[in-house]
Structure formats: C-alpha cells, structure tokens
Amino acid sequence: MKTSIVIIVILFLQQAIFGQSQLLDSLSLAACHEYTNLDEALKNPESVVKLSLRKKKYKTFPSKLYVFTNLQYLDLSKNSIDELPDSITVFKSLQYLICSKDGLKRLPNNIGDLKNLKYLNVNQNDIERLPYSFGDLENLEIADLWSNNLEYFPETMKKNTKLKLMDLRNILIPQNHQDIIQAMLPNTKIYFSPPCKCSW
C-alpha cells in the first residue's frame, strides 16, 4: 500500500514538472508499439504509450502500472480484477480503456477525471451502476457496456455530448428507462436489447 502511494506521488510530480504527453490521433496510436509484457515495458516506462495485459491472471489492478506516465491505451481484459482503483485517473492522457470480462463490480467514482478518454470497453462484467461523474467524460465517443447488471444511469450523462455509440445490449432495462436514457443522449446511437417487463 505504501509503495503504491509513493508511486502515485512520484507520478504527480513528474506530470507537474514535465507536463502531460502529447495526445496521439487514432491512426498514430494504432501504429504505436503495443507492449504485452509488463517486465519488458518496465525497462523503459516513459516510452510506453500502449499496453495490453490480457489474460495475465491479475487479481487486482497492478500497482506497477503507475510508472507509465505517457499511457494512452490500456487493455486489462480477461483478468480477474473486480475493481478499478480511483487512482487510475492519474493517467491523464488515457484515451482507450478496455477491461472486458474482468468481473468488474464497479467503475471508479471519479472516472470523470479521465478527461481525454474516448473509448471505454467494460463489457461482460458485473457493474450495477454508472458513477455520477460519468457525465464528466467530456471526450467519450464510444461506451461498450454490453452484458452488465446496470440499473442506474446518472442524469449527468446528458453532458456526454460527444458520445456517438453506447452498447447496452444484454442488460435488463424496462421500456420507460430505455426512453429516459435515449432522451438524455439524443444524438447517440444506443443499442438496447428488447425491453424487459421488469421494474427497477
């Protein structure tokens, strides 16, 4: 625990001194080297922009990740991480966050602090509610929430004006709530499963 706190403090100091890394466009980011081995990535953490650690059998969010100050793409899918720490928001340049099939039960309450996040994929988890700060994801364009246990969508979502697509299929949502969600996001293509005859 103390080690994690020290790493986070160092990260904040580095960002204060050197500033945030330059954000890459989607094509440039796609062309970046994708690190798939944590030990290899740790040899030169400043160069790591894209990190994919799928199927690594992690039980918790790896604290070693905090050294990657320039991270813009993070894939932790198919592990066993049931909770993302609030401190994940130290990755100020993060544009892509993928945590599908992890057993996630919640998203960080302060996820809205990831101001540069464009793509969020947390499908096939056990998330029951979107945090109030979800609406503060001002640059979010795609939210893949397919197959979760969602029963709460905050009114702040109406601030997600750049959201182009949201996948809410395989989630039991009654018709009146589907209508409310769509009304909050009139310019967003939302994929719903047929409405359930259930109450929230």
HELIX and SHEET records of a PDB file:
HELIX    1   1 LYS A    2  PHE A   18  1                                  17    
HELIX    2   2 SER A   26  ALA A   31  1                                   6    
HELIX    3   3 LEU A   38  ALA A   41  1                                   4    
HELIX    4   4 PRO A   45  SER A   47  5                                   3    
HELIX    5   5 SER A   63  VAL A   67  5                                   5    
HELIX    6   6 ASP A   86  VAL A   90  5                                   5    
HELIX    7   7 ILE A  111  ASP A  113  5                                   3    
HELIX    8   8 TYR A  132  ASP A  136  5                                   5    
HELIX    9   9 GLU A  155  LYS A  159  5                                   5    
HELIX   10  10 GLN A  175  MET A  184  1                                  10    
SHEET    1   A 8 GLU A  34  TYR A  35  0                                        
SHEET    2   A 8 LYS A  50  SER A  52  1                                        
SHEET    3   A 8 TYR A  73  ASP A  75  1                                        
SHEET    4   A 8 TYR A  96  ILE A  98  1                                        
SHEET    5   A 8 TYR A 119  ASN A 121  1                                        
SHEET    6   A 8 ILE A 142  ASP A 144  1                                        
SHEET    7   A 8 LEU A 165  LEU A 168  1                                        
SHEET    8   A 8 LYS A 189  PHE A 192  1                                        
END                                                                             
